[in-house]
């Protein structure tokens, strides 16, 4: 028996939220209603099997911002907007930006259920097509999220596909800006917990005086100012995944309580003697090797060994230089969508300059460069960085390879515009690509194209 279509309903007005949820439930949907928009972001992922219905005007995170944040996670999650009478023009603009549909207050139940049913069918087809593409050996969603053809990234995707469906806790290490949180999210989305909460906790940003209350929750009267009970982040993530971002910055005194939670899968709120069971998968990220933190006495050895059931290392851009042109073009496209601009395609010379640079800030720094280009703040290639190889032959070969890769990236792997732009014959271009080990399919071309 198939599960009923799932709907996340986001509405800050209690009466309207309750009546709408009841109507959708009676129409055969599985409804989860939320009063705050940011809660929806914990529940959607790349494999989310449902639809989001949200009011536009809400305190805090409004419906349009929520839609854009959801589409950053997965562009193909249908978002239906509920508008007031004066918001129709706003809703029309939102449709151009990717909203599935909108419905104006006051609306009838049949009208909403019809739109929701169409959106649920669309989402089901999207997920089925993704599975079929993956089964046929075509580029899957993980390749779209972790762009690259380098051996380091191919191995990373293989490891994610292997570990995602497992229930083991995972330690993710890598330099700043490499995308450790993206890897954690991909692991969650490939697991059986994909439709449950994904709660990311920035350990470095938690206020020391409130860290235990934030993580474990508290009862009313547990301390001065605790006027009512509060559910902590661990309890909020039951059934899903907790990401402990930058775990090495967690105070040592809190690490002991965290170890107890991970070992026993239960928490006790501050001010309570009753334990609450947790069905939760834990992931943690660290910029520095935790073995060094253990040796320095800043991290508990027993917690390290408990977290390090399996580990994933995210490679820096210096270990996957051949991926930089494709990754930059992808980030430019994302920046253009995010800033609602239409920049010209990056010229090959600029992409070559980007590829020649070192990126100590990794993908985060490269994303900033893509944002600047999309906003029109970069007009010339920036080839700063490490010096070229010392031998002239090496310098010429490195330059030739960068120019060919940049041209391929700029033209989507199509060979004709590349050899015409570079002033080469088709045979000469093929020979140089073979010499440098360049595969046109890595730049978007099919195996048959230009053959």
KELUMKE-344758 format. One line per field, with one value per residue (C-alpha): x, y, z; residue number from 1; residue in one letter. Coordinates in pm, 1 decimal. Layout:
KELUMKE-344758
x = [X/...]
y = [Y/...]
z = [Z/...]
n = [NUM/...]
res = [a/...]
//
This chain:
KELUMKE-344758
x = [0.0/149.4/189.5/-43.0/106.5/284.3/221.6/404.4/158.7/315.5/66.1/102.6/-273.8/-381.9/-745.1/-667.6/-381.7/-604.0/-893.3/-667.0/-478.6/-805.4/-937.7/-618.9/-620.1/-978.4/-878.2/-625.5/-300.8/-52.5/-29.2/224.4/128.4/385.6/347.6/703.2/861.8/1213.4/1085.7/1004.6/1372.1/1454.6/1207.5/1275.6/1563.5/1665.8/1451.0/1153.2/844.7/590.1/468.7/504.3/201.4/289.1/139.0/334.2/309.8/438.9/654.1/1020.9/1085.1/821.6/682.1/887.9/1215.0/1113.2/1046.0/1389.5/1561.1/1374.7/1473.5/1837.5/1800.2/1599.5/1465.2/1197.6/1009.8/667.5/583.6/222.6/174.4/-130.4/-187.4/-404.1/-612.2/-339.3/-60.3/-162.1/108.7/361.8/242.6/266.7/627.8/687.5/550.4/815.1/1076.4/971.0/654.8/442.5/112.5/-68.4/-415.3/-588.5/-769.4/-1047.4/-1013.5/-1232.5/-1117.8/-1166.6/-958.1/-665.0/-681.5/-681.8/-367.1/-200.5/-281.8/-127.4/182.4/213.2/191.4/460.4/689.7/631.1/730.4/1043.6/1158.4/1072.6/1268.1/1568.1/1564.5/1533.3/1823.7/2039.3/1946.4/2036.4/2381.5/2314.2/2435.6/2231.5/2138.2/2454.5/2659.0/2453.9/2520.5/2888.2/3014.8/3337.2/3504.8/3830.0/3924.2/3887.6/3524.8/3428.9/3557.1/3372.4/3041.2/3098.1/3159.9/2847.5/2632.9/2772.5/2737.4/2414.0/2173.5/2370.4/2273.0/2630.5/2734.2/2974.2/3267.9/3325.9/3661.0/3800.4/3941.8/3727.7/3488.5/3513.6/3142.3/3130.2/2773.0/2671.9/2815.5/2626.1/2302.4/2363.1/2423.0/2095.1/1903.1/2026.0/1920.0/1587.9/1560.1/1540.0/1184.1/1264.2/1429.8/1788.3/1906.0/2238.6/2395.2/2683.0/2883.2/3102.2/2800.1/2621.6/2635.2/2837.5/2584.7/2293.7/2456.2/2304.4/1959.1/1983.6/2087.7/1898.3/1602.8/1477.5/1173.8/994.1/1182.5/1503.4/1698.8/1632.0/1435.6/1309.0/940.0/820.3/949.7/1152.8/1234.4/1606.3/1758.7/1837.2/1478.4/1354.7/1556.7/1399.9/1371.4/1612.2/1973.0/2175.3/2476.8/2726.2/2909.3/3264.6/3245.1/3597.8/3475.5/3232.2/3336.2/3495.7/3241.5/2956.4/3134.6/3071.3/2695.0/2708.6/2893.6/2616.3/2353.2/2532.6/2599.5/2254.8/2043.8/1849.3/1847.9/1736.9/1609.4/1759.0/1548.7/1401.8/1475.9/1294.0/1490.5/1358.5/1458.0/1615.7/1604.2/1867.5/2168.8/2464.5/2709.7/2991.4/3227.0/3573.7/3819.2/4120.8/4205.4/4037.8/4331.9/4536.1/4263.3/4260.6/4638.7/4619.0/4354.5/4085.3/3868.6/3765.8/3923.7/3617.5/3388.1/3623.3/3623.6/3243.8/3188.8/3450.9/3255.3/3306.3/3473.6/3452.8/3722.1/3609.5/3891.5/4007.1/4005.3/4383.2/4324.9/4068.0/4192.4/4040.7/3694.1/3732.9/3605.0/3285.7/3228.0/3271.6/3017.9/2768.8/2817.2/2770.1/2437.6/2328.5/2435.6/2242.1/1929.1/1979.4/2039.6/1782.3/2032.1/2126.9/2506.7/2679.9/2848.2/3196.8/3452.0/3711.0/3995.7/3824.8/3753.4/4117.4/4228.4/3992.6/4128.3/4488.4/4436.4/4480.4/4165.5/4266.3/3905.3/3796.0/3437.4/3324.4/3585.1/3507.1/3136.1/3218.9/3405.3/3105.3/2875.6/3098.8/3096.0/2718.8/2674.9/2903.4/3189.5/3449.3/3535.5/3884.2/4040.3/4215.4/4513.9/4673.9/4792.6/5085.9/5348.7/5355.4/5585.7/5950.8/6030.1/5920.6/5773.6/5567.6/5448.7/5344.6/5168.7/4982.2/4873.9/4758.2/4557.4/4390.0/4294.3/4139.9/3951.7/3824.3/3700.2/3532.1/3364.8/3245.8/3093.6/2945.4/3192.5/3096.8/3414.1/3335.0/3315.1/3623.4/3857.3/3720.1/3774.6/4126.0/4222.4/4295.6/4194.8/3958.4/4234.8/4483.3/4232.2/4166.1/4539.6/4593.9/4295.3/4436.1/4780.1/4643.4/4388.5/4089.8/3747.2/3484.0/3207.1/3337.2/3222.3/2867.7/2908.3/2756.3/2975.7/2832.1/2847.8/3079.7/3180.2]
y = [0.0/335.4/611.1/911.0/1225.4/1436.5/1807.4/2055.3/2332.9/2656.3/2910.0/3142.8/3193.2/2906.3/2881.1/2886.7/2640.8/2396.0/2413.1/2383.3/2088.6/1913.5/1967.7/1830.2/1534.9/1447.8/1469.9/1189.6/1379.4/1321.0/1670.7/1821.5/2175.2/2428.4/2772.8/2883.9/2876.2/2790.1/2456.9/2350.7/2379.3/2103.0/1868.3/1908.6/1747.4/1631.2/1321.5/1494.6/1310.3/1586.7/1942.4/2263.1/2490.0/2821.4/3160.6/3451.1/3701.2/3566.0/3709.9/3620.2/3408.3/3496.9/3258.8/3387.7/3359.4/3012.6/2912.7/3035.4/2853.8/2531.2/2563.7/2597.7/2247.5/2106.2/2314.7/2053.5/2063.2/2215.9/2521.3/2646.0/3000.1/3122.5/3491.5/3770.1/3983.9/4245.6/3995.3/3867.7/4065.7/3932.9/3580.3/3626.3/3737.9/3432.5/3208.3/3348.5/3269.8/2906.8/2877.4/2582.5/2770.8/3013.6/3031.5/3344.6/3376.3/3290.5/2966.0/2658.8/2315.6/2152.1/2427.2/2371.7/1991.7/1992.0/2207.5/2000.4/1673.7/1800.7/1917.6/1580.8/1396.9/1623.6/1554.2/1179.1/1185.3/1387.0/1131.3/835.9/988.9/1042.7/676.1/569.8/793.0/652.4/294.3/369.8/488.8/854.0/1141.6/1133.5/1400.3/1347.8/1436.9/1754.1/1848.2/1745.1/1859.6/1716.8/1434.8/1422.4/1095.7/1261.8/1365.2/1038.7/852.4/1091.6/1031.2/655.0/672.9/883.5/637.3/353.9/523.2/716.2/422.6/293.7/384.6/436.3/770.9/961.3/1195.5/1434.7/1611.5/1865.1/2212.9/2522.3/2581.1/2237.0/2157.5/1930.7/2036.7/1955.8/1605.3/1560.1/1666.6/1424.9/1138.8/1223.3/1246.4/902.2/743.8/601.7/916.7/1148.7/1261.5/1324.1/1633.8/1726.0/1946.7/2125.6/2258.1/2506.8/2410.6/2722.5/2955.8/2809.6/3049.8/2878.3/2969.4/2817.5/2531.6/2252.1/2410.4/2449.3/2088.5/1899.0/2130.3/2224.0/2209.2/2515.8/2653.4/2461.8/2787.9/3158.7/3279.0/2932.7/3026.0/2729.2/2396.5/2388.2/2101.7/2090.0/2039.0/1671.8/1595.9/1801.4/1573.5/1246.2/1009.9/1218.1/1330.0/1564.3/1738.2/1865.5/2125.2/2208.4/1955.8/2042.8/2377.8/2217.1/2277.5/1974.5/1979.0/1940.8/1663.5/1422.5/1470.6/1437.8/1106.7/980.5/1080.5/910.1/590.4/550.7/734.0/917.2/1267.3/1419.9/1776.4/2019.6/2015.9/1671.6/1318.8/1149.3/1032.7/1077.4/808.5/925.2/752.3/973.4/943.1/1163.3/1324.9/1560.6/1783.2/1903.6/2134.2/2005.6/1636.2/1543.7/1317.9/1637.4/1786.7/1467.1/1477.5/1841.4/1759.2/1972.3/1680.8/1365.4/1051.9/838.0/1079.4/1082.7/703.3/695.5/949.8/804.3/488.8/573.8/882.3/1084.7/1329.1/1608.6/1699.6/2061.2/2229.7/2187.8/1811.6/1850.7/2138.1/1995.1/2042.8/2417.9/2538.7/2329.6/2414.9/2786.4/2780.0/2596.3/2849.7/3139.9/2989.9/2949.4/3305.6/3442.0/3266.1/3375.2/3742.3/3743.8/3866.0/3744.6/3771.5/3690.4/3348.7/3369.4/3409.1/3130.8/3364.7/3441.2/3072.7/2993.7/3255.7/3111.1/2761.3/2879.9/3027.5/2867.5/2872.5/2842.1/2911.9/2627.6/2615.6/2894.9/3131.4/3017.8/3081.4/3439.1/3486.9/3349.0/3590.4/3882.6/3779.4/3733.4/4081.7/4235.4/4310.2/4100.0/4189.8/4042.2/3708.6/3695.4/3467.7/3545.6/3259.2/3024.5/3074.0/2852.4/2549.8/2642.1/2443.5/2618.2/2297.4/2244.8/2604.4/2575.5/2241.6/2375.5/2685.8/2477.4/2242.0/2531.1/2705.6/2389.8/2304.4/2660.6/2662.3/2323.3/2443.1/2762.7/2568.0/2275.8/2022.5/2086.1/2053.2/2261.3/2602.1/2508.5/2430.8/2727.9/2961.3/2829.4/2833.8/2461.1/2183.0/1922.2/1658.6/1879.3/1949.3/1574.6/1505.5/1771.7/1650.7/1296.8/1424.7/1605.8/1337.1/1570.3/1407.5/1621.1/1435.6/1594.4/1927.6/1823.0/1665.5/1329.5/1046.7/1082.2/1461.3/1583.4/1222.3]
z = [0.0/-104.6/152.3/118.2/-38.3/222.3/278.9/501.1/584.0/711.4/848.6/1148.1/1203.4/1436.6/1324.7/952.9/1002.6/1192.2/944.2/639.7/790.1/869.0/515.6/357.7/597.2/503.7/135.9/188.9/246.7/528.2/676.9/914.1/1012.0/1132.4/1283.5/1197.5/853.6/968.9/1105.3/748.1/650.6/899.4/730.4/359.6/176.0/-169.9/-128.0/36.7/-98.1/-74.9/-120.0/83.0/125.8/290.3/360.3/210.0/493.9/824.3/1102.4/1083.9/776.2/513.3/253.7/-40.6/150.7/265.8/-96.0/-206.3/82.7/-4.9/-370.8/-268.5/-121.6/-413.8/-700.4/-776.6/-443.9/-526.4/-314.0/-314.1/-181.6/11.5/-56.7/72.6/-163.6/-195.9/-258.3/-600.8/-784.4/-534.7/-599.9/-977.2/-933.7/-715.3/-993.4/-1226.1/-959.9/-924.5/-712.4/-823.5/-782.9/-554.9/-404.4/-280.6/54.5/112.7/-82.1/-108.2/4.6/-339.4/-498.9/-260.6/-273.6/-653.7/-667.5/-394.0/-574.7/-898.8/-710.8/-532.1/-867.2/-1009.1/-711.5/-739.2/-1107.2/-1028.8/-770.9/-997.9/-1286.4/-1062.5/-966.1/-1330.4/-1434.5/-1157.9/-1253.9/-1616.2/-1513.5/-1593.2/-1380.3/-1061.6/-809.0/-608.7/-916.4/-952.6/-590.8/-574.5/-913.2/-1053.3/-1241.5/-1045.0/-877.9/-534.4/-595.7/-767.6/-462.0/-228.8/-408.7/-397.7/-24.0/33.3/-161.9/49.1/389.4/330.3/378.8/678.8/1034.2/1153.6/1300.3/1071.6/1133.1/840.1/819.4/575.6/538.6/588.9/300.4/138.9/183.5/487.5/565.8/206.0/246.8/574.0/409.1/118.5/364.2/537.6/210.3/102.0/429.8/545.0/759.9/457.5/536.0/903.8/1057.7/975.0/1262.0/1211.8/1532.7/1506.0/1814.3/1784.7/1792.0/2094.7/2393.3/2670.0/2939.7/2745.1/2554.4/2764.0/2755.9/2376.9/2323.1/2593.8/2666.0/3010.9/3234.8/3367.7/3665.6/3589.6/3623.2/3657.3/3353.5/3255.3/3268.7/3063.7/2938.8/2619.6/2381.9/2301.4/1958.8/2022.2/2114.2/1819.5/1586.1/1698.2/1404.3/1196.0/1190.7/1411.7/1257.6/1515.6/1308.0/1422.9/1707.4/1821.1/1956.6/2202.0/2567.5/2732.3/3015.0/2762.8/2575.2/2863.8/2843.2/2464.8/2499.0/2727.3/2468.4/2180.0/2374.3/2528.9/2270.9/2539.4/2688.5/3016.1/3015.1/3264.7/3579.8/3506.1/3624.8/3337.2/3034.5/2680.1/2424.9/2099.2/1763.3/1605.1/1378.0/1470.3/1231.8/1324.9/1128.2/1216.4/1040.8/1235.3/1285.1/1614.1/1699.9/1750.1/1969.9/2178.2/2216.1/2326.7/2588.3/2425.4/2314.1/2495.4/2352.9/2434.8/2249.8/1950.7/1926.5/1965.2/1686.2/1455.9/1366.5/1000.0/858.1/538.0/427.8/195.6/-45.4/-82.0/-421.0/-435.5/-464.3/-743.6/-957.7/-1275.3/-1121.5/-1069.2/-1413.0/-1398.8/-1034.7/-1100.6/-1385.5/-1164.1/-883.3/-1125.9/-1238.5/-874.9/-792.1/-1090.7/-970.6/-610.7/-697.3/-980.8/-1240.0/-1587.1/-1624.4/-1955.5/-1980.0/-1825.0/-2107.1/-2144.8/-2043.1/-1712.9/-1644.8/-1723.0/-1472.6/-1211.7/-1277.3/-1239.8/-895.6/-559.3/-346.1/20.6/120.2/-107.9/-241.4/-9.8/-154.2/-508.8/-443.0/-338.4/-667.6/-858.1/-672.5/-765.5/-1131.5/-1136.3/-986.9/-1250.1/-1010.5/-1196.4/-1554.7/-1601.4/-1518.8/-1185.4/-1229.0/-895.9/-685.0/-678.4/-942.3/-1251.6/-1275.4/-1315.5/-1633.1/-1950.1/-2097.0/-1781.3/-1790.4/-2155.8/-2098.0/-1791.0/-1983.9/-2282.5/-2062.6/-1874.7/-2199.2/-2349.1/-2027.5/-1993.5/-2353.4/-2308.9/-1989.1/-2157.7/-2452.1/-2256.2/-2398.0/-2762.3/-2975.3/-3283.6/-3109.2/-2905.3/-3194.3/-3389.5/-3092.5/-3031.5/-3398.7/-3411.0/-3644.1/-3505.2/-3524.0/-3336.5/-3059.8/-3020.1/-2998.8/-2734.1/-2530.7/-2542.9/-2443.3/-2137.0/-2044.5/-2096.8/-2130.5/-2303.9/-2113.0/-1795.8/-1938.2/-2026.5/-2370.8/-2456.1/-2580.5/-2934.3/-2961.5/-3241.0/-3316.4]
n = [1/2/3/4/5/6/7/8/9/10/11/12/13/14/15/16/17/18/19/20/21/22/23/24/25/26/27/28/29/30/31/32/33/34/35/36/37/38/39/40/41/42/43/44/45/46/47/48/49/50/51/52/53/54/55/56/57/58/59/60/61/62/63/64/65/66/67/68/69/70/71/72/73/74/75/76/77/78/79/80/81/82/83/84/85/86/87/88/89/90/91/92/93/94/95/96/97/98/99/100/101/102/103/104/105/106/107/108/109/110/111/112/113/114/115/116/117/118/119/120/121/122/123/124/125/126/127/128/129/130/131/132/133/134/135/136/137/138/139/140/141/142/143/144/145/146/147/148/149/150/151/152/153/154/155/156/157/158/159/160/161/162/163/164/165/166/167/168/169/170/171/172/173/174/175/176/177/178/179/180/181/182/183/184/185/186/187/188/189/190/191/192/193/194/195/196/197/198/199/200/201/202/203/204/205/206/207/208/209/210/211/212/213/214/215/216/217/218/219/220/221/222/223/224/225/226/227/228/229/230/231/232/233/234/235/236/237/238/239/240/241/242/243/244/245/246/247/248/249/250/251/252/253/254/255/256/257/258/259/260/261/262/263/264/265/266/267/268/269/270/271/272/273/274/275/276/277/278/279/280/281/282/283/284/285/286/287/288/289/290/291/292/293/294/295/296/297/298/299/300/301/302/303/304/305/306/307/308/309/310/311/312/313/314/315/316/317/318/319/320/321/322/323/324/325/326/327/328/329/330/331/332/333/334/335/336/337/338/339/340/341/342/343/344/345/346/347/348/349/350/351/352/353/354/355/356/357/358/359/360/361/362/363/364/365/366/367/368/369/370/371/372/373/374/375/376/377/378/379/380/381/382/383/384/385/386/387/388/389/390/391/392/393/394/395/396/397/398/399/400/401/402/403/404/405/406/407/408/409/410/411/412/413/414/415/416/417/418/419/420/421/422/423/424/425/426/427/428/429/430/431/432/433/434/435/436/437/438/439/440/441/442/443/444/445/446/447/448/449/450/451]
res = [x/x/x/x/x/x/x/x/x/x/x/x/x/x/x/x/x/x/x/x/x/x/x/x/x/x/x/x/x/x/x/x/x/x/x/x/x/x/x/x/x/x/x/x/x/x/x/x/x/x/x/x/x/x/x/x/x/x/x/x/x/x/x/x/x/x/x/x/x/x/x/x/x/x/x/x/x/x/x/x/x/x/x/x/x/x/x/x/x/x/x/x/x/x/x/x/x/x/x/x/x/x/x/x/x/x/x/x/x/x/x/x/x/x/x/x/x/x/x/x/x/x/x/x/x/x/x/x/x/x/x/x/x/x/x/x/x/x/x/x/x/x/x/x/x/x/x/x/x/x/x/x/x/x/x/x/x/x/x/x/x/x/x/x/x/x/x/x/x/x/x/x/x/x/x/x/x/x/x/x/x/x/x/x/x/x/x/x/x/x/x/x/x/x/x/x/x/x/x/x/x/x/x/x/x/x/x/x/x/x/x/x/x/x/x/x/x/x/x/x/x/x/x/x/x/x/x/x/x/x/x/x/x/x/x/x/x/x/x/x/x/x/x/x/x/x/x/x/x/x/x/x/x/x/x/x/x/x/x/x/x/x/x/x/x/x/x/x/x/x/x/x/x/x/x/x/x/x/x/x/x/x/x/x/x/x/x/x/x/x/x/x/x/x/x/x/x/x/x/x/x/x/x/x/x/x/x/x/x/x/x/x/x/x/x/x/x/x/x/x/x/x/x/x/x/x/x/x/x/x/x/x/x/x/x/x/x/x/x/x/x/x/x/x/x/x/x/x/x/x/x/x/x/x/x/x/x/x/x/x/x/x/x/x/x/x/x/x/x/x/x/x/x/x/x/x/x/x/x/x/x/x/x/x/x/x/x/x/x/x/x/x/x/x/x/x/x/x/x/x/x/x/x/x/x/x/x/x/x/x/x/x/x/x/x/x/x/x/x/x/x/x/x/x/x/x/x/x/x/x/x/x/x/x/x/x/x/x/x/x/x/x/x/x/x/x/x/x/x/x/x]
//
